[in-house]
Amino acid sequence: MNIYGVTFRDKGKVYYFNGQDLKIPINVTVIVETEKGLQFGKVVSKIEDEKKAERFKENLKKIVRISTKKDYEQYLSNCRDAQVALKNAKKFANELHLNMSFFDSEFTFDRHQLIFNFYADERVDFRDLAKKLAAIYRTRIELRQIGARDKACEIGGIGACGRSLCCSSFLNHLESVSMNMAKNQNMALNPSKINGCCGRLMCCLAYEDEEYARCQKGMPSVGQKLDIDGEIGIVSSIDILNRKYKILVGGEYKEISADEKATK
């Protein structure tokens, strides 16, 4: 059983396919089956763990073949035609006074579907636009409205850390990020501090959340009252990763390790 990770664009999400008996080197292009039809993609990984591969195999689509020179020429032709279709979509959208910002377009390899990605602040009624495009290209048209995080991924930029946005440089899958992650890391819940360029919570909040959750076990919260050597003190600050906290007791601040005995 050969399970391969395949991507359809640079830095795109990785999808897994059943390679059957094919032995495919990394970075080799292939033709795969998808719900939208045949697609041209590139192998970027292989699952070596046999048990993990066995779990994957049930619901996976197949890799049809390693691509040929003719397949690659067809792929390039599809890319060129998709760019022309994108220009037409922008023109028709302007004529119909639709407030849409198009990012890209693509044909499936077998040209059974033409997909457009666009961003808009509100929901857009694009039925007339779809009809105009379908009349020209005689194929199924999909207009996909993407969110703010996807927009940042497509456009790119520089984050608060001074580096290129994670989503546009190396992340191939956008994980769910919650406000609880910021709270767990004791961050100020100020949008300017915890939101990325897209206006949504920063993806990097998820990177260390598991470690913060582990270190936070047994730690008190700020403002909590504790009995320290027979005196009641109030927790003034906590250092989660070092598992230490400061407590105000008897007019003095004491630093205590969470592993020391402290009772309420």
Phi, psi and chi 1 to 4 in degrees:
 res  aa     phi    psi   chi1   chi2   chi3   chi4
   1 MET       -  120.6  175.0   63.4   62.6      -
   2 ASN  -115.1  113.8  -64.6  -51.9      -      -
   3 ILE  -109.2  122.0  -54.4  -62.7      -      -
   4 TYR  -117.3  145.4  -65.3   97.8      -      -
   5 GLY   -91.2  128.2      -      -      -      -
   6 VAL  -126.3  138.6  176.3      -      -      -
   7 THR  -120.6  149.9 -176.2      -      -      -
   8 PHE  -104.6   -3.4  -58.5  117.3      -      -
   9 ARG  -156.8  160.7   61.5  174.8   65.1 -169.7
  10 ASP   -59.7  131.9  -70.0  -20.9      -      -
  11 LYS    61.3   18.4  -63.3  173.7  -67.2 -171.1
  12 GLY   -82.2  170.4      -      -      -      -
  13 LYS   -62.2  144.0 -178.2  177.8  178.2  179.8
  14 VAL   -93.5  128.0  176.9      -      -      -
  15 TYR  -114.1  148.1  -60.7   87.5      -      -
  16 TYR  -105.2  139.4  -69.3   93.9      -      -
  17 PHE  -134.0  153.6  -67.6   86.3      -      -
  18 ASN   -83.8  112.3 -175.6  -11.1      -      -
  19 GLY   -82.5   -1.2      -      -      -      -
  20 GLN    53.3 -121.7  -55.9  174.0   86.5      -
  21 ASP   -97.5    6.0  -63.7  -34.0      -      -
  22 LEU   -72.8  137.1  -65.3  172.8      -      -
  23 LYS  -104.9  104.6  -57.1  -65.9 -176.3 -177.6
  24 ILE  -117.8  120.9  -50.8  173.4      -      -
  25 PRO   -68.4  157.4  -17.8   31.7      -      -
  26 ILE   -65.3  145.2  -58.0  -60.1      -      -
  27 ASN    75.4   11.5  -68.9  -34.2      -      -
  28 VAL   -92.4  139.6  167.2      -      -      -
  29 THR   -85.4  148.7   53.8      -      -      -
  30 VAL  -141.4  165.0  -68.2      -      -      -
  31 ILE  -108.7  126.2  -55.6  -60.8      -      -
  32 VAL  -125.9  158.0  -59.9      -      -      -
  33 GLU   -87.2  135.7  -66.6  178.4  -10.3      -
  34 THR  -136.3  173.6   71.5      -      -      -
  35 GLU   -64.8  -22.7  -66.6  178.3   -5.5      -
  36 LYS   -94.4   -1.6  -62.9  174.2 -178.3  175.8
  37 GLY   119.8 -166.9      -      -      -      -
  38 LEU   -72.5  141.4  -64.3 -178.6      -      -
  39 GLN  -132.9  150.7  -72.9  -81.8   52.1      -
  40 PHE   -99.0  122.7 -177.3   95.2      -      -
  41 GLY  -142.4 -180.0      -      -      -      -
  42 LYS  -124.9  133.0 -178.1  170.5   69.6  173.7
  43 VAL   -73.3  125.5  171.4      -      -      -
  44 VAL  -118.6  -11.4  -65.9      -      -      -
  45 SER  -161.3  167.2   63.5      -      -      -
  46 LYS  -140.5  138.3  179.9 -177.5  179.0 -177.6
  47 ILE   -83.2  112.3  -64.0 -179.8      -      -
  48 GLU   -86.0  -26.9  -59.7  -68.3   -9.9      -
  49 ASP   -70.6  114.6 -171.8  -38.9      -      -
  50 GLU   -64.0  -38.4  -68.4 -174.1    5.6      -
  51 LYS   -65.1  -42.1  -69.6 -176.2  178.1  179.0
  52 LYS   -65.9  -41.0 -173.2  176.0 -179.4 -179.0
  53 ALA   -62.8  -37.6      -      -      -      -
  54 GLU   -64.5  -37.5 -167.2   67.3   23.3      -
  55 ARG   -68.5  -32.4  -67.9 -162.5  -57.5  -91.3
  56 PHE   -73.3  -32.9  -99.2   99.6      -      -
  57 LYS   -63.2  -26.1   72.7  174.7 -175.2  178.8
  58 GLU   -59.7  -46.3  -64.4  -62.4  -30.9      -
  59 ASN  -106.2   17.0  -58.0  -46.0      -      -
  60 LEU   -92.1  140.7  -65.9 -176.7      -      -
  61 LYS   -76.3  167.8  -62.0  -73.1 -172.7 -179.7
  62 LYS  -101.7  152.2  -63.4  178.3 -178.6  178.7
  63 ILE   -83.6  120.4  -65.7  177.9      -      -
  64 VAL   -73.3  -46.4  177.6      -      -      -
  65 ARG  -169.1  163.4   62.6  179.7  179.6  -87.6
  66 ILE   -73.4  136.1  -65.8  175.0      -      -
  67 SER   -66.8  150.0   66.0      -      -      -
  68 THR  -104.2  175.5   62.6      -      -      -
  69 LYS   -61.5  -38.1 -177.8  177.9  179.6 -179.5
  70 LYS   -65.0  -39.4 -176.7  177.0 -180.0 -178.4
  71 ASP   -61.4  -43.0  -69.7  -28.5      -      -
  72 TYR   -64.8  -39.9 -176.3   61.8      -      -
  73 GLU   -64.2  -38.6  -69.5  172.5   -9.7      -
  74 GLN   -64.4  -41.3  177.4   63.4   44.7      -
  75 TYR   -60.5  -45.9  167.0   71.8      -      -
  76 LEU   -63.5  -39.0  -66.9  179.4      -      -
  77 SER   -63.5  -42.0  176.0      -      -      -
  78 ASN   -61.4  -40.7  -71.8  -14.2      -      -
  79 CYS   -62.9  -43.0  -69.8      -      -      -
  80 ARG   -64.4  -44.0  -71.1 -169.3  -66.5  -91.8
  81 ASP   -66.2  -34.7  -69.3  -14.3      -      -
  82 ALA   -66.3  -34.7      -      -      -      -
  83 GLN   -67.5  -37.9  -72.1  -55.8  -55.3      -
  84 VAL   -66.0  -41.1  174.2      -      -      -
  85 ALA   -62.9  -36.2      -      -      -      -
  86 LEU   -63.6  -42.0 -177.1   60.7      -      -
  87 LYS   -62.9  -40.7  -68.3  179.5 -179.4  178.8
  88 ASN   -65.8  -39.6  -74.9  -28.9      -      -
  89 ALA   -62.2  -42.2      -      -      -      -
  90 LYS   -63.4  -41.5  -69.7  178.3  179.0  178.7
  91 LYS   -65.1  -46.7 -177.6 -178.7   73.5  171.6
  92 PHE   -64.7  -37.6  -66.1  150.6      -      -
  93 ALA   -63.4  -39.7      -      -      -      -
  94 ASN   -65.4  -41.5  -72.5  -27.4      -      -
  95 GLU   -63.5  -34.0  -68.8  174.1   -4.2      -
  96 LEU   -90.0    2.4  -64.5  168.2      -      -
  97 HIS    57.8   44.3  -54.6  -68.7      -      -
  98 LEU   -96.1  129.0  -61.9  176.9      -      -
  99 ASN   -85.0   83.3 -172.2   18.5      -      -
 100 MET  -133.5  140.7  -49.1  166.5   68.1      -
 101 SER  -114.6  108.2  -63.9      -      -      -
 102 PHE   -80.8  141.2  -74.8   92.4      -      -
 103 PHE  -104.8  -51.5  -74.3  115.2      -      -
 104 ASP  -158.4  174.4   58.2   20.7      -      -
 105 SER  -148.7  155.9   61.0      -      -      -
 106 GLU  -156.6  144.1   61.1  175.9  -28.9      -
 107 PHE   -90.5  145.2  -82.9  101.4      -      -
 108 THR   -67.2  160.1   55.7      -      -      -
 109 PHE   -57.3  -39.0  179.5   76.0      -      -
 110 ASP   -86.9    3.9   50.2   18.4      -      -
 111 ARG    62.0   25.4  -63.0  178.2   73.8   94.7
 112 HIS   -80.3  -12.4  -74.5  173.2      -      -
 113 GLN  -150.4  141.8 -165.6  166.7   -3.7      -
 114 LEU  -120.0  119.8  175.1   55.7      -      -
 115 ILE  -113.0  132.5  -55.4  162.3      -      -
 116 PHE  -119.0  135.0  -63.5   89.5      -      -
 117 ASN  -107.3  131.3  -68.6  -47.7      -      -
 118 PHE  -143.2  160.3   72.0   92.8      -      -
 119 TYR  -118.4  141.0  177.4   79.6      -      -
 120 ALA  -152.3  146.5      -      -      -      -
 121 ASP   -70.4  -27.6  -67.4  -33.4      -      -
 122 GLU  -130.2  171.9  -60.1  176.3  -11.1      -
 123 ARG   -66.1  142.9  -68.8 -177.8   63.0   85.1
 124 VAL  -121.0  133.0  178.0      -      -      -
 125 ASP   -87.8   96.9 -176.4   -5.8      -      -
 126 PHE  -105.6   22.5   46.9   67.4      -      -
 127 ARG   -61.9  -42.7  -73.5  173.7  -66.1 -177.1
 128 ASP   -65.8  -36.7  -70.3  -20.3      -      -
 129 LEU   -64.7  -43.1  173.6   60.2      -      -
 130 ALA   -61.7  -38.8      -      -      -      -
 131 LYS   -64.5  -42.0  -70.1  176.9 -177.5  177.3
 132 LYS   -62.7  -42.8  -79.0  178.8  170.7  -74.3
 133 LEU   -70.1  -39.4  -68.0  168.7      -      -
 134 ALA   -64.6  -34.4      -      -      -      -
 135 ALA   -65.5  -29.5      -      -      -      -
 136 ILE   -85.0  -46.2  -64.5  175.9      -      -
 137 TYR   -98.8   -7.8  -64.1  103.4      -      -
 138 ARG    51.0   44.0  -57.2  -67.7 -178.6 -178.7
 139 THR  -148.4  171.2 -170.0      -      -      -
 140 ARG   -71.0  130.9 -178.4 -177.9  174.9 -172.4
 141 ILE  -105.2  129.1  -56.5  -64.1      -      -
 142 GLU  -121.6  120.5  179.8  179.0  -18.0      -
 143 LEU  -106.5  114.1  -70.5  150.1      -      -
 144 ARG  -112.7  115.4 -171.2  160.7   53.6 -164.1
 145 GLN   -83.6  121.0 -174.9  169.6   -8.7      -
 146 ILE  -100.7  161.0   65.8  175.3      -      -
 147 GLY   -89.2 -179.0      -      -      -      -
 148 ALA   -63.9  -37.0      -      -      -      -
 149 ARG   -68.5  -39.4  -65.2  179.3   74.6 -166.6
 150 ASP   -65.4  -35.1  -61.8  -68.0      -      -
 151 LYS   -63.1  -45.8  178.4 -178.1  178.3 -177.6
 152 ALA   -62.2  -37.2      -      -      -      -
 153 CYS   -62.3  -41.3  179.5      -      -      -
 154 GLU   -72.8  -41.9  -66.1  -70.1  -21.0      -
 155 ILE   -82.0  -40.6  -64.3  175.9      -      -
 156 GLY    85.4 -179.7      -      -      -      -
 157 GLY   157.3 -171.4      -      -      -      -
 158 ILE  -115.3  129.1  -57.1  -62.9      -      -
 159 GLY   -83.4  178.3      -      -      -      -
 160 ALA   -62.9  -23.1      -      -      -      -
 161 CYS   -77.8   -9.9   58.5      -      -      -
 162 GLY    90.5    2.7      -      -      -      -
 163 ARG  -109.6  167.0  -57.1 -176.5   62.0  175.6
 164 SER   -60.7  147.0  -62.6      -      -      -
 165 LEU   -54.9  135.4  -61.5 -178.0      -      -
 166 CYS   -56.7  -42.8  -62.4      -      -      -
 167 CYS   -65.4  -25.9   60.2      -      -      -
 168 SER  -102.0   -0.4   64.2      -      -      -
 169 SER  -116.3  -44.6   55.8      -      -      -
 170 PHE  -140.8  -21.2   66.7   87.2      -      -
 171 LEU   -70.3  126.5  -77.9 -177.1      -      -
 172 ASN  -109.1    5.5   50.9   37.3      -      -
 173 HIS  -151.3  124.7  179.4   65.3      -      -
 174 LEU   -85.8  111.8  -62.2  178.9      -      -
 175 GLU   -77.8  158.9  -60.4  -72.3  -12.2      -
 176 SER   -72.0  132.0  175.3      -      -      -
 177 VAL  -121.5  131.1 -176.2      -      -      -
 178 SER  -120.0  159.7   69.8      -      -      -
 179 MET   -61.9  -29.5 -174.8   65.0   76.2      -
 180 ASN   -60.5  -29.4  -78.1  -24.6      -      -
 181 MET   -64.9  -40.9  -67.9  179.4  179.4      -
 182 ALA   -66.4  -39.8      -      -      -      -
 183 LYS   -65.2  -41.7  -67.5  177.9 -179.7  178.1
 184 ASN   -60.9  -30.2  -70.4  -16.6      -      -
 185 GLN   -93.4   10.2  -64.3  171.4   41.7      -
 186 ASN    58.5   36.8 -156.9   28.4      -      -
 187 MET   -90.4  149.6  -62.4 -176.4   69.3      -
 188 ALA   -66.1  129.1      -      -      -      -
 189 LEU   -82.2   57.2  -57.6 -177.0      -      -
 190 ASN  -103.9  122.2 -176.3  -29.3      -      -
 191 PRO   -52.1  -34.1  -28.0   36.1      -      -
 192 SER   -69.6  -18.1   64.8      -      -      -
 193 LYS   -97.8  -30.1  -59.3  -67.3 -175.7 -178.4
 194 ILE  -112.8   -6.4   59.8  176.8      -      -
 195 ASN   -98.5  145.6  -74.1   -4.9      -      -
 196 GLY   -88.7 -170.2      -      -      -      -
 197 CYS   -61.8  -24.8  -64.7      -      -      -
 198 CYS   -80.3   -8.1   59.7      -      -      -
 199 GLY    86.3   -0.4      -      -      -      -
 200 ARG  -104.9  169.0  -59.2  -67.4 -171.2  -91.3
 201 LEU   -56.8  139.5  -67.9  171.3      -      -
 202 MET   -62.3  135.5  -65.8 -174.1  -65.9      -
 203 CYS   -59.1  -33.5  -65.8      -      -      -
 204 CYS   -68.5  -11.7   55.5      -      -      -
 205 LEU   -61.8  -25.3  -70.9  174.6      -      -
 206 ALA   -81.7  -18.9      -      -      -      -
 207 TYR   -62.7  -43.8  -61.8  167.0      -      -
 208 GLU  -109.0    9.4  -61.0  177.0   -9.7      -
 209 ASP   -60.4  -40.4 -174.7   61.2      -      -
 210 GLU   -62.4  -41.7 -175.3  176.8  -15.3      -
 211 GLU   -68.6  -40.5 -179.8   65.2   10.1      -
 212 TYR   -62.2  -41.1  -89.0   93.2      -      -
 213 ALA   -63.4  -38.0      -      -      -      -
 214 ARG   -67.1  -45.6 -175.6 -171.7   69.4   80.5
 215 CYS   -69.9  -24.0  -68.0      -      -      -
 216 GLN   -79.1  -13.8 -157.5  170.4   35.7      -
 217 LYS   -63.1  128.3  -69.3  179.9  179.7  178.6
 218 GLY    84.1   -2.1      -      -      -      -
 219 MET   -86.0  142.5  -69.1  -79.2  -74.7      -
 220 PRO   -78.7  172.1   31.8  -36.7      -      -
 221 SER  -105.3  156.2   56.6      -      -      -
 222 VAL   -61.1  132.7  173.7      -      -      -
 223 GLY    94.4  -10.2      -      -      -      -
 224 GLN   -72.3  142.0 -175.6  175.4  -19.0      -
 225 LYS   -93.6  132.8  -67.8 -178.0  179.1 -179.1
 226 LEU  -130.3  150.9  -62.5  177.1      -      -
 227 ASP   -94.5  112.3 -174.2  -24.5      -      -
 228 ILE  -116.5  110.4  -57.3  -63.4      -      -
 229 ASP    51.5   42.6  -62.4  -32.0      -      -
 230 GLY    84.6   -1.9      -      -      -      -
 231 GLU  -114.2  144.3  -67.6 -174.6  -86.9      -
 232 ILE   -89.2  124.8  -60.6  -60.9      -      -
 233 GLY  -124.2  164.1      -      -      -      -
 234 ILE  -116.6  130.4  -60.6  176.8      -      -
 235 VAL   -68.4  122.6  177.6      -      -      -
 236 SER  -100.0  -29.2   60.1      -      -      -
 237 SER  -160.0  158.1   63.9      -      -      -
 238 ILE  -133.0  145.5   59.7  175.1      -      -
 239 ASP  -116.9   94.3 -177.4  -11.8      -      -
 240 ILE   -61.8  -51.0  -61.8  173.2      -      -
 241 LEU   -65.9  -33.9  -65.4 -179.4      -      -
 242 ASN   -87.5   -3.0  -71.3  -43.1      -      -
 243 ARG    54.0   47.2  -70.0 -176.3   54.8   74.8
 244 LYS  -130.8  156.7  -65.8 -179.7  179.1  179.9
 245 TYR  -148.1  156.0   56.1   92.6      -      -
 246 LYS  -105.1  140.3  -72.8 -175.0  177.8 -178.9
 247 ILE  -131.3  136.5 -174.0  167.5      -      -
 248 LEU   -92.3  113.5  177.7   61.8      -      -
 249 VAL  -140.9  128.5   56.7      -      -      -
 250 GLY    61.0   31.4      -      -      -      -
 251 GLY    79.3    4.2      -      -      -      -
 252 GLU  -125.6  151.9  -64.1 -178.9    0.0      -
 253 TYR   -94.8  131.8  -72.9   98.6      -      -
 254 LYS  -122.3  139.0  -66.5 -177.0  178.7 -179.0
 255 GLU   -98.7  128.4 -174.0  173.9   74.1      -
 256 ILE  -127.7  141.4  -60.3  175.3      -      -
 257 SER   -82.7  141.2  169.3      -      -      -
 258 ALA   -65.0  -19.6      -      -      -      -
 259 ASP   -82.7  -10.4  -62.3  -36.7      -      -
 260 GLU   -77.6  157.4  -66.0  178.5    6.8      -
 261 LYS   -74.3  122.9  -69.7 -176.1  179.2 -179.6
 262 ALA  -141.4  126.1      -      -      -      -
 263 THR  -114.5  150.6   58.4      -      -      -
 264 LYS   -71.3      -  -66.9 -176.7  179.7 -180.0
